[in-house]
């Protein structure tokens, strides 16, 4: 365990940030699963609605610094491609 006050604070701050990032990433994964479930069910309207919601969640995570912009762009692109593949 750290003895220096600033080191103790860093541990606490890092733990707080890690929990926040974990919660945000979990939300993104849930949104992606909803889109995937709609695609598997071949429900185009539900998939489009889920895609819109997931895109907003992913973009917000990127703006918070949880994801790199290229990572979020890749995730959104893959989801859009999956939704557009529905006949």
C-alpha positions as CSV (number, residue, x, y, z in Angstrom):
1,X,0.0,0.0,0.0
2,X,1.2,3.5,-0.8
3,X,2.5,5.7,2.0
4,X,2.5,9.0,0.3
5,X,-0.7,11.1,0.3
6,X,-0.7,11.8,-3.4
7,X,-0.1,8.2,-4.2
8,X,-3.1,7.2,-2.0
9,X,-5.2,9.7,-3.8
10,X,-4.1,8.4,-7.3
11,X,-5.2,4.9,-6.2
12,X,-8.6,6.2,-5.2
13,X,-9.1,8.4,-8.3
14,X,-8.0,5.5,-10.6
15,X,-10.4,3.1,-9.0
16,X,-13.2,5.6,-9.4
17,X,-12.4,6.2,-13.1
18,X,-12.1,2.4,-13.7
19,X,-15.5,1.8,-12.2
20,X,-17.0,4.6,-14.4
21,X,-15.4,3.3,-17.5
22,X,-16.5,-0.2,-16.8
23,X,-20.1,1.0,-16.4
24,X,-20.0,2.9,-19.7
25,X,-18.4,0.0,-21.5
26,X,-21.1,-2.3,-20.1
27,X,-23.8,0.0,-21.4
28,X,-22.2,0.0,-24.9
29,X,-22.1,-3.8,-24.9
30,X,-25.8,-4.0,-23.9
31,X,-26.7,-1.6,-26.7
32,X,-24.8,-3.7,-29.2
33,X,-26.5,-6.9,-28.0
34,X,-29.9,-5.2,-28.6
35,X,-29.0,-4.4,-32.2
36,X,-27.6,-7.9,-32.8
37,X,-30.8,-9.5,-31.3
38,X,-33.0,-7.4,-33.6
39,X,-30.8,-8.3,-36.6
40,X,-31.1,-12.0,-35.8
41,X,-34.9,-11.6,-35.4
42,X,-34.9,-9.9,-38.9
43,X,-36.9,-7.0,-37.4
44,X,-35.7,-4.1,-39.4
45,X,-37.7,-1.4,-37.5
46,X,-36.5,-2.5,-34.1
47,X,-32.9,-2.9,-35.5
48,X,-33.0,0.7,-36.8
49,X,-34.3,2.0,-33.5
50,X,-31.7,0.0,-31.6
51,X,-28.9,1.2,-34.0
52,X,-29.9,4.8,-33.4
53,X,-29.8,4.3,-29.6
54,X,-26.5,2.3,-29.7
55,X,-24.8,5.0,-31.9
56,X,-25.7,7.7,-29.4
57,X,-24.4,5.6,-26.5
58,X,-21.1,4.8,-28.3
59,X,-20.6,8.4,-29.3
60,X,-21.1,9.5,-25.8
61,X,-18.6,7.0,-24.5
62,X,-16.1,8.3,-27.1
63,X,-16.7,11.9,-25.9
64,X,-16.1,10.8,-22.3
65,X,-12.7,9.3,-23.4
66,X,-13.7,5.7,-22.8
67,X,-13.1,4.7,-26.4
68,X,-10.8,6.0,-29.1
69,X,-12.7,7.6,-32.0
70,X,-11.6,4.9,-34.5
71,X,-12.8,2.2,-32.1
72,X,-16.2,3.8,-31.9
73,X,-16.4,4.4,-35.6
74,X,-15.6,0.7,-36.2
75,X,-18.3,-0.4,-33.8
76,X,-20.9,1.9,-35.4
77,X,-19.9,0.8,-38.9
78,X,-20.2,-2.9,-38.0
79,X,-23.6,-2.3,-36.5
80,X,-24.9,-0.3,-39.4
81,X,-23.6,-3.0,-41.8
82,X,-25.5,-5.6,-39.9
83,X,-28.7,-3.6,-39.9
84,X,-28.4,-2.9,-43.6
85,X,-27.9,-6.6,-44.3
86,X,-31.5,-7.3,-43.3
87,X,-33.6,-7.9,-46.5
